Amino acid sequence: MSNLLDLKSDDINYDPDTLLDAIIKQLNLKNDAALSRALEVAPPVISKIRHHKLPIGASLLIRMHEVTDLSIKDLRDLMGDRRAKFRISDQQFKPK
């Protein structure tokens, strides 16, 4: 969850809705439920992303790339993530 907060503070233009809506339009889908089926994720995942409760993780971003044929850079641009570098926190590798 701290990664999502870091993303918001790094780039206040972060808006996953734009990305999700673009994918829905490109794939000619009706709604988020159809999107969740196309991406092979549970419907609550899409809802949590829309409500900024869950970040778009690497595996989902890759799945979006596979389904849409858009580049990872284009997908990141659509959601407003324009960071040039990614840093992984030391905390992510420590056991709880």
N, C-alpha and C positions, 0 to 999 in steps of 0.2 A: 504494500500500500504506500510505503514511503516513496517508491519510484514514481507513482502517479502524482504525488505531491511535488516531487522534484521536477517532474515534467511541467506541471502547471506553473511553478515558479520560474522555470527556465524560459518558458514560452507561453505567454498569456493568450496566444492565438490558438492553442490546442483545442480542437473541436472534432471529436470522432464522428459526430453526426454527419458532417460533410462527407467523410469517407464512406460511411455506411450507406448514406443516401445515393452516392455516386455508384456504388456497387449494385445497389438495388436497381437503379436506372439502367446500368450497363447490361445487367443480366435479365432485364425485363421481369423483375419479380414484383409481387403485389405488396409485400409487407416484411416486417422483421422476422416473422415466423418462417416465411419462405427463404429469407436470407440465412437463417440459422440452419435450415435443411441443406442449402447449397454449400455452406461452409462446414457442415457436419459438426455443429456445436449445439449445445442445449439452448433453447430460447432464452432462459434467464441470463446467459452470457451476453447476448446482444443487448438486453435490457440494462444490465449492469454497466456495460460500456457506454451506452447512451446517457446514463445518469451519473457518469464519472465515478462510479464505484469500483471499476475494474479497468486497468489499462489494456490496451491492445498489445498482447505479448508477441514475442518473436514467432512462435509457432502459428499463431492465428494470422499474423502478417504474411507469413510464407504461404499459408493456405489461401489467403486472399489473392496472392500473386498467382498461385497455381490455377485458381478458378477464373480470374479475370484477365490473365496475361499482361497486367500492368506491372511495371517494374516496382521494386521495393521503394526506390526513391520517389516515384510518382505516387505510390500509396501513402508514403510518409508526408509528402507535400499536401495531399488532399486532406489529411487530418491536422495540418498545421504544424507538424513536427519538422522544423528546419535546422535542427542541431547538426553541426558538422561532425562531431565526435560523440561516441557513446562511452560512458564509463560505468564499470560495474563496481558496486559498493563491496567493501570487504565483508560487510554484514551478510550478504547474500550467501556466502559460503560457510558461515559459522553455524554449527548445529544449535538447535533451540533447546 
